[in-house]
Amino acid sequence: MKKKLLTDYKVPYIADIESLVQTQSKTTLANWAIDYAEINILKIWQNIILMI
């Protein structure tokens, strides 16, 4: 069974992001992930907690 992808990884904007990510250190990538989570995902959880 072949997996279906939701996007085409050959599009230019993904290639740009991939080349940027490949030049970054593990620390930088981890900090990006933490910043993204704090800005986006944490708000979702805070809203869920407020609903309870």
N, CA, C and O atoms as CSV, one atom per row, in Angstrom:
chain,resi,resn,atom,element,x,y,z
A,1,MET,N,N,0.842,-1.185,0.000
A,1,MET,CA,C,0.000,0.000,0.000
A,1,MET,C,C,0.888,1.250,0.000
A,1,MET,O,O,1.722,1.427,0.889
A,2,LYS,N,N,0.707,2.090,-0.978
A,2,LYS,CA,C,1.510,3.299,-1.103
A,2,LYS,C,C,0.863,4.434,-0.318
A,2,LYS,O,O,-0.349,4.642,-0.379
A,3,LYS,N,N,1.697,5.165,0.421
A,3,LYS,CA,C,1.191,6.301,1.189
A,3,LYS,C,C,0.950,7.486,0.263
A,3,LYS,O,O,1.738,7.749,-0.645
A,4,LYS,N,N,-0.132,8.185,0.499
A,4,LYS,CA,C,-0.430,9.386,-0.281
A,4,LYS,C,C,0.055,10.610,0.493
A,4,LYS,O,O,-0.157,10.717,1.701
A,5,LEU,N,N,0.700,11.519,-0.206
A,5,LEU,CA,C,1.187,12.744,0.407
A,5,LEU,C,C,0.193,13.866,0.171
A,5,LEU,O,O,-0.499,13.906,-0.847
A,6,LEU,N,N,0.137,14.769,1.126
A,6,LEU,CA,C,-0.785,15.894,1.018
A,6,LEU,C,C,-0.202,17.058,0.238
A,6,LEU,O,O,-0.910,18.016,-0.068
A,7,THR,N,N,1.079,16.985,-0.085
A,7,THR,CA,C,1.716,18.079,-0.804
A,7,THR,C,C,2.770,17.535,-1.764
A,7,THR,O,O,3.144,16.364,-1.703
A,8,ASP,N,N,3.224,18.381,-2.621
A,8,ASP,CA,C,4.293,18.035,-3.548
A,8,ASP,C,C,5.587,18.631,-3.000
A,8,ASP,O,O,5.724,19.851,-2.910
A,9,TYR,N,N,6.523,17.779,-2.640
A,9,TYR,CA,C,7.758,18.259,-2.029
A,9,TYR,C,C,8.712,18.906,-3.025
A,9,TYR,O,O,9.794,19.352,-2.641
A,10,LYS,N,N,8.335,18.961,-4.277
A,10,LYS,CA,C,9.188,19.567,-5.300
A,10,LYS,C,C,8.829,21.028,-5.569
A,10,LYS,O,O,9.453,21.666,-6.416
A,11,VAL,N,N,7.842,21.561,-4.866
A,11,VAL,CA,C,7.454,22.955,-5.086
A,11,VAL,C,C,8.521,23.881,-4.500
A,11,VAL,O,O,9.175,23.524,-3.520
A,12,PRO,N,N,8.701,25.059,-5.086
A,12,PRO,CA,C,9.796,25.949,-4.680
A,12,PRO,C,C,9.777,26.365,-3.209
A,12,PRO,O,O,10.833,26.430,-2.580
A,13,TYR,N,N,8.602,26.647,-2.650
A,13,TYR,CA,C,8.593,27.134,-1.271
A,13,TYR,C,C,9.034,26.055,-0.285
A,13,TYR,O,O,9.601,26.385,0.757
A,14,ILE,N,N,8.797,24.801,-0.574
A,14,ILE,CA,C,9.276,23.739,0.309
A,14,ILE,C,C,10.781,23.566,0.144
A,14,ILE,O,O,11.485,23.330,1.126
A,15,ALA,N,N,11.278,23.680,-1.065
A,15,ALA,CA,C,12.723,23.591,-1.301
A,15,ALA,C,C,13.448,24.718,-0.576
A,15,ALA,O,O,14.530,24.501,-0.032
A,16,ASP,N,N,12.870,25.917,-0.559
A,16,ASP,CA,C,13.471,27.052,0.151
A,16,ASP,C,C,13.550,26.783,1.648
A,16,ASP,O,O,14.578,27.028,2.279
A,17,ILE,N,N,12.461,26.280,2.208
A,17,ILE,CA,C,12.441,25.986,3.643
A,17,ILE,C,C,13.424,24.866,3.966
A,17,ILE,O,O,14.143,24.931,4.963
A,18,GLU,N,N,13.453,23.850,3.126
A,18,GLU,CA,C,14.360,22.723,3.350
A,18,GLU,C,C,15.816,23.181,3.347
A,18,GLU,O,O,16.598,22.764,4.201
A,19,SER,N,N,16.183,24.031,2.396
A,19,SER,CA,C,17.570,24.501,2.342
A,19,SER,C,C,17.898,25.382,3.548
A,19,SER,O,O,19.026,25.357,4.042
A,20,LEU,N,N,16.936,26.150,4.019
A,20,LEU,CA,C,17.151,26.962,5.216
A,20,LEU,C,C,17.335,26.077,6.443
A,20,LEU,O,O,18.242,26.307,7.243
A,21,VAL,N,N,16.493,25.081,6.595
A,21,VAL,CA,C,16.568,24.182,7.748
A,21,VAL,C,C,17.897,23.428,7.758
A,21,VAL,O,O,18.488,23.234,8.821
A,22,GLN,N,N,18.364,23.009,6.605
A,22,GLN,CA,C,19.603,22.235,6.534
A,22,GLN,C,C,20.828,23.036,6.953
A,22,GLN,O,O,21.854,22.451,7.298
A,23,THR,N,N,20.741,24.355,6.930
A,23,THR,CA,C,21.889,25.183,7.309
A,23,THR,C,C,21.868,25.585,8.779
A,23,THR,O,O,22.787,26.257,9.249
A,24,GLN,N,N,20.833,25.182,9.508
A,24,GLN,CA,C,20.687,25.603,10.898
A,24,GLN,C,C,21.202,24.539,11.861
A,24,GLN,O,O,21.228,23.350,11.544
A,25,SER,N,N,21.607,24.988,13.033
A,25,SER,CA,C,22.057,24.050,14.064
A,25,SER,C,C,20.851,23.395,14.737
A,25,SER,O,O,19.719,23.861,14.606
A,26,LYS,N,N,21.115,22.313,15.454
A,26,LYS,CA,C,20.043,21.637,16.189
A,26,LYS,C,C,19.431,22.569,17.228
A,26,LYS,O,O,18.223,22.541,17.462
A,27,THR,N,N,20.261,23.388,17.844
A,27,THR,CA,C,19.771,24.328,18.851
A,27,THR,C,C,18.809,25.329,18.235
A,27,THR,O,O,17.754,25.611,18.805
A,28,THR,N,N,19.159,25.864,17.087
A,28,THR,CA,C,18.289,26.821,16.405
A,28,THR,C,C,16.968,26.177,16.024
A,28,THR,O,O,15.909,26.773,16.221
A,29,LEU,N,N,17.017,24.965,15.479
A,29,LEU,CA,C,15.787,24.269,15.099
A,29,LEU,C,C,14.917,23.993,16.321
A,29,LEU,O,O,13.694,24.124,16.259
A,30,ALA,N,N,15.546,23.611,17.428
A,30,ALA,CA,C,14.792,23.367,18.660
A,30,ALA,C,C,14.146,24.657,19.153
A,30,ALA,O,O,12.991,24.648,19.578
A,31,ASN,N,N,14.877,25.758,19.099
A,31,ASN,CA,C,14.317,27.046,19.525
A,31,ASN,C,C,13.161,27.474,18.631
A,31,ASN,O,O,12.167,28.007,19.124
A,32,TRP,N,N,13.276,27.249,17.327
A,32,TRP,CA,C,12.170,27.553,16.409
A,32,TRP,C,C,10.937,26.749,16.786
A,32,TRP,O,O,9.827,27.279,16.825
A,33,ALA,N,N,11.141,25.458,17.066
A,33,ALA,CA,C,10.012,24.586,17.418
A,33,ALA,C,C,9.359,25.039,18.719
A,33,ALA,O,O,8.132,25.060,18.821
A,34,ILE,N,N,10.157,25.398,19.701
A,34,ILE,CA,C,9.618,25.865,20.981
A,34,ILE,C,C,8.872,27.177,20.800
A,34,ILE,O,O,7.773,27.341,21.329
A,35,ASP,N,N,9.450,28.106,20.064
A,35,ASP,CA,C,8.783,29.389,19.814
A,35,ASP,C,C,7.450,29.187,19.107
A,35,ASP,O,O,6.450,29.806,19.470
A,36,TYR,N,N,7.435,28.325,18.102
A,36,TYR,CA,C,6.192,28.052,17.371
A,36,TYR,C,C,5.144,27.466,18.313
A,36,TYR,O,O,3.982,27.872,18.298
A,37,ALA,N,N,5.570,26.513,19.126
A,37,ALA,CA,C,4.633,25.876,20.056
A,37,ALA,C,C,4.080,26.888,21.056
A,37,ALA,O,O,2.884,26.884,21.347
A,38,GLU,N,N,4.943,27.752,21.580
A,38,GLU,CA,C,4.479,28.755,22.546
A,38,GLU,C,C,3.496,29.730,21.909
A,38,GLU,O,O,2.515,30.119,22.542
A,39,ILE,N,N,3.743,30.121,20.686
A,39,ILE,CA,C,2.896,31.107,20.017
A,39,ILE,C,C,1.586,30.498,19.539
A,39,ILE,O,O,0.538,31.134,19.654
A,40,ASN,N,N,1.620,29.294,19.011
A,40,ASN,CA,C,0.442,28.720,18.357
A,40,ASN,C,C,-0.255,27.632,19.165
A,40,ASN,O,O,-1.462,27.713,19.395
A,41,ILE,N,N,0.474,26.636,19.588
A,41,ILE,CA,C,-0.149,25.475,20.227
A,41,ILE,C,C,-0.566,25.779,21.660
A,41,ILE,O,O,-1.618,25.320,22.105
A,42,LEU,N,N,0.234,26.538,22.382
A,42,LEU,CA,C,-0.098,26.862,23.767
A,42,LEU,C,C,-1.427,27.600,23.863
A,42,LEU,O,O,-2.197,27.361,24.793
A,43,LYS,N,N,-1.708,28.492,22.921
A,43,LYS,CA,C,-2.983,29.223,22.925
A,43,LYS,C,C,-4.165,28.269,22.820
A,43,LYS,O,O,-5.191,28.465,23.471
A,44,ILE,N,N,-4.019,27.250,22.007
A,44,ILE,CA,C,-5.102,26.273,21.855
A,44,ILE,C,C,-5.360,25.579,23.182
A,44,ILE,O,O,-6.510,25.461,23.605
A,45,TRP,N,N,-4.309,25.120,23.842
A,45,TRP,CA,C,-4.474,24.432,25.127
A,45,TRP,C,C,-5.018,25.368,26.197
A,45,TRP,O,O,-5.835,24.955,27.019
A,46,GLN,N,N,-4.580,26.612,26.198
A,46,GLN,CA,C,-5.101,27.566,27.181
A,46,GLN,C,C,-6.593,27.784,26.971
A,46,GLN,O,O,-7.343,27.879,27.943
A,47,ASN,N,N,-7.031,27.864,25.733
A,47,ASN,CA,C,-8.460,28.021,25.449
A,47,ASN,C,C,-9.247,26.795,25.878
A,47,ASN,O,O,-10.361,26.918,26.387
A,48,ILE,N,N,-8.681,25.619,25.680
A,48,ILE,CA,C,-9.356,24.391,26.100
A,48,ILE,C,C,-9.497,24.360,27.618
A,48,ILE,O,O,-10.553,24.000,28.137
A,49,ILE,N,N,-8.449,24.733,28.322
A,49,ILE,CA,C,-8.490,24.736,29.787
A,49,ILE,C,C,-9.526,25.730,30.291
A,49,ILE,O,O,-10.225,25.449,31.265
A,50,LEU,N,N,-9.638,26.886,29.644
A,50,LEU,CA,C,-10.625,27.885,30.063
A,50,LEU,C,C,-12.050,27.390,29.861
A,50,LEU,O,O,-12.957,27.824,30.570
A,51,MET,N,N,-12.262,26.487,28.904
A,51,MET,CA,C,-13.601,25.957,28.644
A,51,MET,C,C,-14.029,24.935,29.694
A,51,MET,O,O,-15.222,24.698,29.883
A,52,ILE,N,N,-13.068,24.338,30.367
A,52,ILE,CA,C,-13.393,23.280,31.335
A,52,ILE,C,C,-13.972,23.864,32.606
A,52,ILE,O,O,-14.303,23.123,33.531
